[in-house]
Amino acid sequence: MAEENKVQNANNVQDVNELIKVKMQKLADLQEAGKDPFQIMKYDVTHHTMDIKENFENVEGQIVAIAGRIMTKRVMGKASFINIQDKLGNIQSYIQRDSIGEEEYAGFKKFDLGDIVGIKGEVFKTHAGEISVRANEIILLSKCLQVLPEKFHGLTDTDTRYRQRYVDLMMNPEVKETFIKRSAIIREIRNYLDGEDFIEVETPVLVKNAGGAAARPFMTHHNSLDEDLNLRISLELYLKRLIVGGLERVYEIGRVFRNEGLSVRHNPEFTLLELYQAYTDYNGMMDLTEKLFRTVAEKVLGTTKISYEGVEIDLGKPFERITMVEAVKKYTGIDFDQIKTEEEAKALAKERHVSFEDRHKKGDILSLFFEEFVEEHLIQPTFVIDHPVEISPLTKKKPENPEFTERFELFVTKREMANAYSELNDPIDQRERFVAQEALKAAGDEEANSMDEDFLNALAYGMPPTGGIGIGIDRLVMLLTDSSAIRDVLLFPTMKSLS
């Protein structure tokens, strides 16, 4: 069977190579005849395909100019039908020898699937009721020198869809729709935040100190400065410098880079929204997040009730709010408020087969229990609030219980969608947290934060009480487009190079 597959694959490659040779010869013939399509500089398009279909009553009988890729072709002697696809959809065109001329029709018959053409003609409806364009002119604008797959989803190498996204977009309308929605989602996020008096800013990608999150950075080297730098893992520390400077409400939507593994939920580079608002706390951030998710869904999808992998998610209802201690107690029966020491927590972890490291404290163990036993239950939108101080180095402690911080994570469909704090603005406390993080780094924790003296200097000038939040744009797009893997919402996901 394996040998048969090898022979079949070899035959397929041979067939494709022969087809490509034919296409190359057609191009050479056109160039020799002075009709090189690659010499054409522009084409004036008056309508897109869906404009015609959706407004047929207004454009029927009019002359339009459309352009797109030939996706199907039926040649029937003196008349033919082709279907062309542009950015919005596709439409049929009726090509008749007597309408475009005998020489032009002979040239048209040599066009291939995948060729990009411009068509001028009259909008009409066929006897079968299909809206079409009756061509009186067709021009080859670009020659396709590759072979379109017959059914791109049917390829055995599924990675090809991600490696050759241009073909994926060409062959699968639902993929194109996902990325059109992604653009709309980001646009509506901006519209919402701009309407709330936030200003959009840009902060450095190359940084000496990659802080603001628990992640291992990518390293690079600046030749002129002769200095090692990191790609940012977060937007946080620079945005909070701007709050110190008095901007009060700022946000950034940008790429961040984390040197971690690949999975259906993780890509080493991803798009992050971070925003900071002076004179509010994590309760204000919860209100803002809930309204943001609801507004974006309504604007982009027209509803706050969405389906994700067959489950209805209701973004219109108030999101549940539960502390991490309450959540662990709800799903395990264990009350961490009753556990007083690190030793008790570690003994309990061993009893429940929860893996931990020697350096872990009681708060770390609570977080591990949450990840192990709780996350899988958080389907509907849920704010998990009041995280232990050990895992929250940039967050204000709760005044009434300094073992915990004013921090929340939003979970939907078992995934963390947002992370937010009442931001720590005490430079003395912040220095102590950085010192603790440095100790963790020295003990081998590659994701621990490093001391950032300039950030501490900024805090020393005084930062007002501030709420801040980070939202993973890619996971939000996954939710609103019913996409199961992060690669499905990244146009060009990180892939291992082909040898």
DOPAMI-463562 format. One line per 5 residues: for each residue x, y, z of C-alpha. Coordinates in pm, whole numbers, plus 50000, padded with zeros to 5 digits. Layout:
BEGIN
X,Y,Z | ...
// end
This chain:
BEGIN
50000,50000,50000 | 50285,50237,50087 | 50449,50170,49749 | 50118,50239,49572 | 50091,50574,49750
50446,50663,49648 | 50370,50586,49286 | 50043,50781,49301 | 50216,51083,49459 | 50492,51066,49200
50232,51057,48922 | 50049,51354,49074 | 50371,51556,49090 | 50447,51461,48730 | 50096,51564,48618
50125,51898,48798 | 50466,51963,48647 | 50329,51896,48297 | 50039,52136,48359 | 50279,52403,48481
50488,52357,48164 | 50174,52411,47954 | 50092,52728,48147 | 50447,52858,48105 | 50425,52796,47730
50096,52986,47713 | 50261,53278,47887 | 50558,53265,47648 | 50319,53266,47351 | 50136,53570,47489
50462,53756,47546 | 50582,53673,47196 | 50255,53807,47057 | 50297,54131,47251 | 50018,54047,47496
50219,54000,47817 | 49960,54023,48099 | 50231,54126,48345 | 50278,54450,48150 | 49927,54565,48242
49954,54825,48517 | 49594,54876,48632 | 49231,54795,48571 | 48944,55024,48666 | 48692,54821,48868
48347,54976,48909 | 48174,54702,49111 | 48254,54401,49328 | 48066,54076,49275 | 47850,54098,49587
47764,54462,49513 | 47603,54338,49192 | 47423,54044,49350 | 47289,54240,49647 | 47178,54539,49440
47065,54361,49123 | 46749,54568,49085 | 46955,54887,49069 | 47230,54761,48835 | 47033,54533,48599
47109,54634,48241 | 47402,54853,48342 | 47756,54815,48211 | 47996,54722,48492 | 48367,54645,48518
48466,54362,48750 | 48791,54178,48813 | 48884,53854,48983 | 49020,53502,48962 | 48868,53239,48731
48744,52958,48958 | 48535,52757,48709 | 48514,52751,48332 | 48269,52586,48088 | 48351,52623,47719
48064,52542,47482 | 48166,52624,47125 | 48074,52985,47053 | 47975,53068,47412 | 48117,52992,47756
48049,53049,48123 | 48313,53131,48382 | 48286,53211,48751 | 48518,53473,48887 | 48598,53542,49250
48698,53873,49410 | 48740,53983,49771 | 48367,53982,49845 | 48240,53675,49664 | 48192,53538,49313
47972,53586,49009 | 47909,53414,48678 | 48008,53574,48350 | 47873,53480,48006 | 48143,53497,47738
48013,53493,47379 | 48229,53496,47066 | 48004,53739,46883 | 48017,53984,47177 | 48391,54000,47237
48525,53915,46889 | 48656,53600,46726 | 49026,53660,46798 | 48958,53760,47158 | 48737,53454,47208
49009,53223,47074 | 49250,53380,47324 | 48995,53349,47606 | 48957,52975,47543 | 49326,52934,47639
49272,53100,47980 | 49324,52869,48280 | 49164,52828,48619 | 49338,53068,48854 | 49400,53335,48590
49301,53686,48698 | 49083,53869,48447 | 48900,54195,48401 | 48551,54187,48251 | 48327,54465,48123
47970,54390,48037 | 47599,54412,48107 | 47437,54281,48423 | 47153,54037,48351 | 46983,53728,48486
47000,53397,48298 | 46699,53178,48216 | 46797,52969,48517 | 46769,53282,48734 | 47141,53332,48803
47269,53689,48821 | 47551,53722,48567 | 47760,53965,48362 | 47737,53937,47981 | 48092,54024,47874
48167,54257,47587 | 48534,54266,47689 | 48762,54029,47880 | 49127,54100,47955 | 49389,53871,48107
49543,54073,48393 | 49767,53809,48549 | 49862,53456,48445 | 49835,53183,48711 | 50144,52964,48673
50048,52718,48945 | 49772,52457,48957 | 49471,52519,49181 | 49387,52227,49410 | 49056,52061,49334
48954,52049,49698 | 49198,52223,49926 | 49051,52092,50253 | 49098,51742,50119 | 49478,51763,50118
49639,51502,50340 | 49901,51755,50458 | 49683,51982,50670 | 49979,52211,50744 | 49967,52326,50382
49659,52536,50457 | 49863,52738,50707 | 50188,52743,50509 | 50014,52853,50189 | 49744,53076,50334
49711,53253,49999 | 49574,52931,49847 | 49360,52862,50155 | 49196,53205,50119 | 49151,53148,49747
48979,52811,49780 | 48783,52839,50106 | 48534,53125,50139 | 48479,53050,50509 | 48847,53111,50578
48832,53449,50408 | 48522,53531,50612 | 48707,53452,50936 | 48977,53706,50859 | 48729,53968,50743
48557,53923,51081 | 48892,53948,51258 | 48948,54287,51100 | 48597,54395,51200 | 48652,54278,51560
48968,54485,51596 | 48797,54785,51437 | 48506,54764,51681 | 48743,54730,51978 | 48908,55053,51870
48571,55222,51817 | 48456,55122,52165 | 48772,55235,52342 | 48793,55559,52144 | 48434,55626,52249
48537,55579,52613 | 48805,55852,52577 | 49103,55617,52555 | 49389,55711,52325 | 49581,55457,52120
49959,55462,52162 | 50262,55262,52048 | 50540,55136,52273 | 50876,54964,52200 | 50898,54610,52065
51274,54583,52127 | 51337,54618,52501 | 51624,54566,52740 | 51394,54430,53010 | 51109,54206,52892
50870,54241,53185 | 50499,54258,53258 | 50419,53887,53226 | 50541,53544,53328 | 50703,53429,53005
51040,53353,52851 | 51142,53614,52592 | 51308,53587,52253 | 51655,53744,52249 | 51826,53939,51973
52131,54162,51934 | 52158,54523,51823 | 52477,54558,51623 | 52525,54936,51645 | 52466,54945,52020
52648,54613,52065 | 52379,54522,52313 | 52151,54222,52367 | 51782,54305,52357 | 51456,54114,52397
51133,54113,52203 | 50859,54233,52433 | 50642,53979,52613 | 50390,54236,52730 | 50284,54598,52677
50231,54673,53044 | 50532,54852,53187 | 50558,55117,52915 | 50184,55185,52916 | 50192,55240,53292
50476,55488,53243 | 50230,55686,53030 | 49973,55680,53312 | 50246,55829,53535 | 50295,56094,53266
49929,56194,53293 | 49766,56043,52984 | 49508,55873,53215 | 49347,55640,52956 | 49571,55457,52709
49560,55139,52504 | 49774,54953,52255 | 49693,54668,52018 | 50019,54506,51920 | 50223,54193,51867
50400,54038,52164 | 50644,53749,52159 | 50679,53462,52405 | 50932,53184,52362 | 50696,52900,52442
50552,52590,52282 | 50296,52562,52004 | 49945,52433,52069 | 49586,52489,51960 | 49582,52783,52205
49937,52918,52180 | 50148,53081,51911 | 50488,53234,51993 | 50378,53570,51852 | 50025,53690,51909
49817,54007,51921 | 49748,54161,52260 | 49524,54446,52367 | 49636,54619,52684 | 49466,54923,52834
49513,55126,53149 | 49272,55367,53312 | 49360,55602,53596 | 49134,55641,53900 | 48963,55303,53875
49032,54947,53997 | 48977,54589,53887 | 48602,54625,53941 | 48603,54902,53682 | 48800,54674,53452
48541,54398,53492 | 48263,54637,53395 | 48462,54763,53096 | 48553,54410,52979 | 48197,54283,53000
48067,54578,52801 | 48351,54550,52548 | 48286,54181,52474 | 47912,54243,52450 | 47946,54546,52225
48194,54385,51984 | 47978,54071,51947 | 47670,54283,51881 | 47846,54504,51625 | 48025,54225,51436
47779,53934,51466 | 47453,54117,51534 | 47391,53912,51850 | 47532,53846,52196 | 47438,53478,52180
47707,53287,51994 | 47774,52922,51923 | 48118,52782,51998 | 48185,52417,51909 | 47814,52345,51942
47768,52518,52278 | 47571,52841,52312 | 47765,53115,52488 | 47559,53407,52617 | 47758,53730,52631
47440,53925,52705 | 47397,53798,53061 | 47599,53940,53352 | 47928,53751,53373 | 47972,53534,53683
48223,53662,53941 | 48391,53410,54174 | 48713,53417,54377 | 48985,53165,54301 | 48943,53016,54650
48566,52983,54598 | 48617,52826,54254 | 48858,52562,54386 | 48623,52488,54675 | 48326,52460,54436
48490,52196,54216 | 48714,52011,54464 | 48556,52065,54805 | 48890,52200,54933 | 48885,52535,55116
49228,52698,55087 | 49122,52956,55345 | 49156,52675,55597 | 49506,52582,55480 | 49748,52790,55685
50095,52677,55580 | 50300,52598,55275 | 50363,52248,55410 | 49989,52177,55436 | 49938,52297,55078
50218,52077,54942 | 50092,51773,55135 | 49748,51828,54984 | 49899,51859,54635 | 50076,51527,54678
49751,51367,54798 | 49564,51497,54490 | 49853,51418,54250 | 49909,51784,54157 | 50266,51839,54036
50459,52126,54193 | 50816,52248,54243 | 51008,52298,54567 | 51007,52676,54519 | 50627,52692,54510
50445,52865,54795 | 50090,52819,54921 | 49953,53065,54664 | 50129,52882,54381 | 49969,52555,54494
49624,52719,54495 | 49685,52834,54136 | 49792,52482,54034 | 49473,52337,54185 | 49272,52592,53990
49441,52497,53663 | 49404,52125,53730 | 49047,52107,53857 | 48858,52426,53770 | 48944,52566,53425
48773,52281,53238 | 48439,52379,53395 | 48445,52747,53298 | 48236,52746,52980 | 48017,53056,53023
48186,53394,53081 | 48335,53391,53432 | 48555,53640,53615 | 48788,53451,53849 | 48896,53718,54099
49138,53763,54391 | 49451,53573,54290 | 49730,53488,54536 | 50011,53741,54567 | 50276,53482,54471
50155,53474,54110 | 50069,53846,54080 | 50391,54052,54103 | 50242,54372,53956 | 49909,54376,54140
49779,54558,54447 | 49722,54343,54754 | 49373,54331,54902 | 49391,54558,55209 | 49175,54323,55415
49370,54011,55312 | 49724,54079,55183 | 49777,53712,55082 | 49558,53792,54780 | 49553,54061,54513
49289,54260,54329 | 49331,54064,54009 | 49095,53875,53781 | 49111,53651,53478 | 48814,53615,53245
48743,53261,53128 | 48513,53161,52840 | 48499,52814,52682 | 48764,52690,52930 | 49012,52952,52803
49162,53254,52970 | 49048,53553,52764 | 49165,53846,52977 | 49390,53925,53272 | 49342,54241,53479
49459,54414,53797 | 49417,54696,54034 | 49766,54808,53939 | 50038,54821,54200 | 50148,55184,54234
50358,55165,54552 | 50723,55179,54437 | 50852,55032,54764 | 50617,54732,54746 | 50694,54695,54376
51067,54681,54446 | 51010,54403,54700 | 50806,54208,54445 | 51083,54248,54185 | 51339,54125,54439
51123,53817,54500 | 51097,53764,54124 | 51475,53793,54087 | 51515,53523,54350 | 51282,53297,54152
51483,53366,53835 | 51804,53278,54018 | 51640,52954,54131 | 51576,52858,53768 | 51238,53013,53685
51292,53139,53328 | 50951,53311,53326 | 51010,53528,53634 | 51023,53908,53600 | 51348,54103,53626
51421,54421,53819 | 51325,54729,53615 | 51486,55036,53773 | 51342,55284,53524 | 50989,55158,53588
51048,55189,53962 | 51173,55542,53903 | 50853,55621,53714 | 50642,55488,54003 | 50844,55704,54244
50704,56011,54067 | 50356,55889,54159 | 50106,55681,53963 | 49737,55735,54044 | 49515,55441,54139
49482,55255,53810 | 49301,54962,53657 | 49464,54769,53376 | 49376,54475,53155 | 49524,54256,52885
49298,54077,52633 | 49423,53818,52385 | 49284,53932,52050 | 49344,53594,51886 | 49140,53405,52147
48860,53660,52122 | 48857,53610,51745 | 48851,53232,51798 | 48545,53275,52020 | 48354,53504,51783
48434,53302,51469 | 48384,52955,51623 | 48745,52858,51547 | 48894,52570,51744 | 49265,52645,51691
49464,52967,51714 | 49624,52891,51377 | 49281,52927,51218 | 49270,53296,51315 | 49632,53385,51237
49698,53459,50871 | 50055,53335,50898 | 50104,53123,51212 | 50450,53018,51327 | 50546,52691,51160
50855,52473,51168 | 51062,52535,50855 | 51050,52271,50584 | 51394,52119,50526
// end
